[in-house]
Amino acid sequence: MKTQIDHLVIVAKTLELGVQWCEATLGVTPGPGGDHPQYGTHNRLFKVATPAHPLAYVEIIAINQNAKKPANPLAKRWFDMDDATLQAAVAKTPRLVHFVANTTEIQAARHALKAQGIDRGPAVHASRHSRRGVLQWQITVREDGERLFDGALPSLIQWGKPEAAEPLRLHPRNSLPRSGVTLQSLSITHPTAAKLQAAYEAIGLTGIAVETGPANLIATLNTPKGIVLLQSQGI
C-alpha cells in the first residue's frame, strides 16, 4: 500500500468567490474543474506538485446552488460542507479545511484505520467529465459527511476503475499545467496528535509533520506572491 498527498481541499461560499480569493491570495487563476452531481458541488483546480509531492494539486470547492437536488434530501455532502460552523467560516473567506490522500489500496487502508478504531467511511464510486474523458475514482465519504480530527485525517482516494491497468492516467496532475504555485509542506497540529500519527502510519502516509497543539492544518505554498501559509485554524 502506497499513500501520499493527493490534494488540498479549500472550501468557498461560492466558486466565483473562491476564484477571486485564489487570484488575490496566491496570484494565480485556478484551472477548470467540474461538477459532482452526487453532492451538488463543483470545483476549480490548480497544480502544486513537487518531487516530494508528485500528485499534489489544490481543489477549490463550493456548493453549486444551480445543481439538481439530490434524490435523498437528508444526504450529507462530503468534507463537512453542510456543517454550520464550517459554512459560517467560509462565508467570511475561503478556507483550507481538509486534504485527500491517494492510496493504491483503498480497501486495505480503510481496514487499517478500522483497526485503529477509526471509521473513515465507505469507498464511494464517483466520476465527472473532463476534457480528456470521464474521470473515475473511489473516495471515502462517511454518511454524516464528517472529515474527522478537525479535517486532519485525510479522506482516501483511489483513482480509476478498480480494474484499471493505468489508474493514474487521467489523474488531474496529468492535465493541469504548471500553475506557478508549489506545495512546500503540509504540517498538522492536533490535541490527539499521537492517535493521528498512528493513523498515518497505519495507511503508510509519510512526509507530514504532526505535533500536539490546537487543531490546525498548515500548508506552506511557494507562489508568485511569495511564501503563503494556508491554515484551517480548527475549522
Backbone torsions as a table, in degrees:
resi	resn	phi	psi	omega
1	MET	NA	123.0	176.5
2	LYS	-114.7	126.4	-176.7
3	THR	-131.1	135.5	-179.0
4	GLN	-153.3	167.5	178.8
5	ILE	-61.0	129.1	175.1
6	ASP	-100.2	-58.9	177.2
7	HIS	-156.3	156.2	174.2
8	LEU	-90.3	145.2	-177.0
9	VAL	-113.4	117.2	175.5
10	ILE	-114.0	121.3	-179.5
11	VAL	-98.0	134.9	177.5
12	ALA	-123.3	156.9	177.8
13	LYS	-63.0	-44.9	173.2
14	THR	-135.3	157.9	-179.1
15	LEU	-66.1	-34.9	178.7
16	GLU	-62.2	-43.6	177.7
17	LEU	-66.4	-33.3	177.2
18	GLY	-64.1	-40.8	178.4
19	VAL	-65.7	-44.5	179.1
20	GLN	-61.1	-42.3	178.1
21	TRP	-61.8	-43.8	-178.7
22	CYS	-61.5	-44.1	179.9
23	GLU	-65.1	-41.7	-177.7
24	ALA	-74.5	-36.1	-173.3
25	THR	-88.6	-40.8	-173.0
26	LEU	-110.4	-13.9	177.5
27	GLY	79.0	18.9	178.0
28	VAL	-136.7	156.1	175.5
29	THR	-100.4	123.1	-178.9
30	PRO	-65.2	151.1	179.1
31	GLY	-79.4	178.9	-179.7
32	PRO	-67.4	153.3	174.6
33	GLY	-127.4	-122.7	179.8
34	GLY	-172.8	-171.9	-179.3
35	ASP	-107.3	150.5	177.2
36	HIS	-122.0	88.9	-175.4
37	PRO	-57.7	-30.4	-178.4
38	GLN	-62.6	-31.1	-173.3
39	TYR	-119.3	-1.5	179.2
40	GLY	66.1	38.5	-179.9
41	THR	-126.8	165.0	173.3
42	HIS	-147.2	163.4	-171.9
43	ASN	-145.4	169.0	168.7
44	ARG	-131.2	151.5	-171.5
45	LEU	-132.1	152.2	166.3
46	PHE	-150.9	147.9	-173.0
47	LYS	-80.7	137.5	175.9
48	VAL	-133.4	23.8	-173.2
49	ALA	-65.6	147.9	173.6
50	THR	-140.2	169.8	176.0
51	PRO	-56.4	-33.1	179.3
52	ALA	-75.7	-27.8	-179.0
53	HIS	-132.6	72.6	-168.2
54	PRO	-67.7	-19.4	-178.9
55	LEU	-99.3	-5.1	-163.5
56	ALA	-67.5	134.8	169.8
57	TYR	-145.8	170.6	179.0
58	VAL	-113.0	133.6	175.1
59	GLU	-109.3	121.2	169.3
60	ILE	-99.7	118.3	-171.7
61	ILE	-126.6	146.6	179.6
62	ALA	-148.4	158.7	172.7
63	ILE	-68.7	131.9	179.1
64	ASN	-90.1	104.8	-176.6
65	GLN	-66.2	-17.7	-179.5
66	ASN	-95.4	0.5	-178.4
67	ALA	-73.0	152.8	174.8
68	LYS	-65.8	145.7	178.6
69	LYS	-66.3	139.0	179.0
70	PRO	-64.1	156.0	-178.9
71	ALA	-59.2	-36.3	177.1
72	ASN	-104.6	103.5	-176.3
73	PRO	-65.4	-15.4	180.0
74	LEU	-91.2	-7.2	-178.7
75	ALA	-64.5	139.4	-179.0
76	LYS	-92.6	142.8	175.0
77	ARG	-75.9	158.9	176.7
78	TRP	-67.6	165.1	173.6
79	PHE	60.6	28.3	178.7
80	ASP	61.4	25.8	-173.1
81	MET	-70.6	-11.2	174.6
82	ASP	-96.8	-0.5	-178.2
83	ASP	-73.1	130.2	-175.2
84	ALA	-63.7	-38.7	-179.9
85	THR	-65.8	-43.6	177.8
86	LEU	-64.5	-43.3	-179.6
87	GLN	-61.7	-39.4	178.8
88	ALA	-65.0	-38.1	-179.1
89	ALA	-67.8	-46.3	-176.8
90	VAL	-77.2	-12.4	173.8
91	ALA	-68.3	-25.3	178.5
92	LYS	-82.7	-44.4	178.1
93	THR	-163.6	147.6	174.9
94	PRO	-55.3	149.0	-171.3
95	ARG	-141.4	136.4	167.0
96	LEU	-65.0	122.6	-176.3
97	VAL	-126.2	-11.1	-170.1
98	HIS	-170.7	170.3	167.7
99	PHE	-143.8	160.8	-177.7
100	VAL	-118.8	135.8	-179.3
101	ALA	-108.9	131.0	177.6
102	ASN	-83.2	130.5	177.4
103	THR	-131.6	147.9	178.3
104	THR	-82.4	-13.3	-176.8
105	GLU	-138.9	80.3	-171.9
106	ILE	-65.3	-37.3	180.0
107	GLN	-68.9	-40.9	177.6
108	ALA	-63.3	-39.0	178.9
109	ALA	-66.7	-40.4	177.0
110	ARG	-59.9	-45.6	-178.7
111	HIS	-67.3	-35.4	177.4
112	ALA	-62.7	-38.6	177.0
113	LEU	-70.4	-38.1	177.4
114	LYS	-60.7	-35.0	177.5
115	ALA	-66.1	-20.8	175.4
116	GLN	-90.5	3.5	-178.1
117	GLY	81.6	22.1	-176.9
118	ILE	-119.1	123.3	176.7
119	ASP	-98.0	101.9	-178.8
120	ARG	-79.7	-9.6	179.2
121	GLY	99.1	165.2	179.9
122	PRO	-70.5	158.8	175.3
123	ALA	-85.9	109.1	-176.2
124	VAL	-94.0	134.4	175.0
125	HIS	-78.8	132.8	-179.9
126	ALA	-140.0	163.2	179.4
127	SER	-160.3	161.4	170.8
128	ARG	-156.2	157.8	179.5
129	HIS	-81.9	141.4	174.3
130	SER	-132.2	173.1	-179.4
131	ARG	-66.8	-19.1	-177.7
132	ARG	-103.9	3.6	-179.2
133	GLY	134.9	-168.8	-179.7
134	VAL	-88.9	119.1	174.9
135	LEU	-79.5	130.5	178.1
136	GLN	-128.1	144.3	179.6
137	TRP	-159.6	166.3	169.5
138	GLN	-114.5	136.2	-179.6
139	ILE	-141.3	141.6	179.7
140	THR	-78.7	123.8	177.5
141	VAL	-135.8	117.0	176.6
142	ARG	-70.8	152.5	179.3
143	GLU	-62.2	-29.6	178.0
144	ASP	-86.4	-2.1	178.0
145	GLY	75.0	2.9	-173.2
146	GLU	-71.0	144.8	178.5
147	ARG	-82.5	-33.8	-176.7
148	LEU	78.5	147.2	179.6
149	PHE	50.7	40.1	179.0
150	ASP	54.6	36.9	178.4
151	GLY	87.0	-4.0	-173.5
152	ALA	-85.4	-13.7	173.2
153	LEU	-94.6	116.5	-172.5
154	PRO	-66.9	147.8	161.9
155	SER	-68.2	153.1	-178.6
156	LEU	-104.7	138.8	179.4
157	ILE	-133.0	142.5	172.2
158	GLN	-132.2	118.6	-174.0
159	TRP	-80.8	154.5	177.1
160	GLY	81.2	170.4	173.5
161	LYS	-69.5	154.7	-177.8
162	PRO	-54.3	-32.3	-176.5
163	GLU	-96.3	7.8	-174.7
164	ALA	-63.7	133.8	178.4
165	ALA	-74.8	-32.6	178.4
166	GLU	-124.6	76.3	-173.2
167	PRO	-62.7	-24.4	-178.0
168	LEU	-96.1	9.1	-175.2
169	ARG	-59.1	-39.4	-178.7
170	LEU	-104.7	15.9	177.2
171	HIS	-56.3	140.9	-178.5
172	PRO	-52.8	-29.3	-179.2
173	ARG	-61.9	-22.1	-178.0
174	ASN	-84.1	-17.2	-178.8
175	SER	-112.6	-18.2	179.6
176	LEU	-80.7	133.2	175.3
177	PRO	-75.1	166.8	172.9
178	ARG	-61.0	135.3	-174.2
179	SER	-99.3	-15.7	-171.3
180	GLY	90.8	-0.4	177.2
181	VAL	-118.2	135.9	177.6
182	THR	-132.1	147.4	178.1
183	LEU	-84.7	113.6	178.7
184	GLN	-83.9	-39.3	179.1
185	SER	-166.4	157.8	169.6
186	LEU	-127.7	123.9	179.1
187	SER	-128.9	157.2	-173.3
188	ILE	-131.2	137.5	162.2
189	THR	-120.6	141.9	-178.4
190	HIS	-160.4	145.3	179.1
191	PRO	-59.6	-29.2	179.7
192	THR	-109.7	51.7	-174.9
193	ALA	-59.1	-38.1	-177.5
194	ALA	-63.9	-42.3	178.9
195	LYS	-67.7	-38.0	178.7
196	LEU	-66.1	-42.6	178.2
197	GLN	-62.3	-40.3	178.2
198	ALA	-63.5	-37.0	177.7
199	ALA	-65.7	-42.1	176.9
200	TYR	-59.7	-45.3	-179.0
201	GLU	-64.4	-34.4	-179.0
202	ALA	-64.1	-31.4	-178.9
203	ILE	-102.6	4.3	177.1
204	GLY	76.8	26.0	-179.3
205	LEU	-92.1	121.1	-178.8
206	THR	-126.6	174.7	174.6
207	GLY	83.4	11.2	178.4
208	ILE	-122.4	120.1	179.7
209	ALA	-75.5	132.0	179.9
210	VAL	-125.1	124.1	179.8
211	GLU	-132.1	156.4	177.7
212	THR	-76.3	134.1	179.9
213	GLY	166.6	-173.9	176.9
214	PRO	-59.6	146.6	-177.2
215	ALA	-59.4	125.1	-179.8
216	ASN	-165.3	137.7	168.0
217	LEU	-106.7	132.4	-180.0
218	ILE	-125.9	111.6	176.0
219	ALA	-103.4	123.6	177.8
220	THR	-99.4	118.4	-176.5
221	LEU	-117.4	137.9	170.9
222	ASN	-93.8	120.2	-170.9
223	THR	-131.8	169.7	173.4
224	PRO	-59.0	-18.5	177.5
225	LYS	-96.9	10.9	-178.1
226	GLY	97.7	-165.2	179.0
227	ILE	-73.4	128.3	179.1
228	VAL	-125.2	132.2	175.0
229	LEU	-101.8	125.8	172.7
230	LEU	-104.8	131.5	-176.2
231	GLN	-132.5	145.5	177.9
232	SER	-84.8	-31.1	177.1
233	GLN	55.0	42.1	173.1
234	GLY	82.5	-0.1	178.6
235	ILE	-76.6	NA	NA
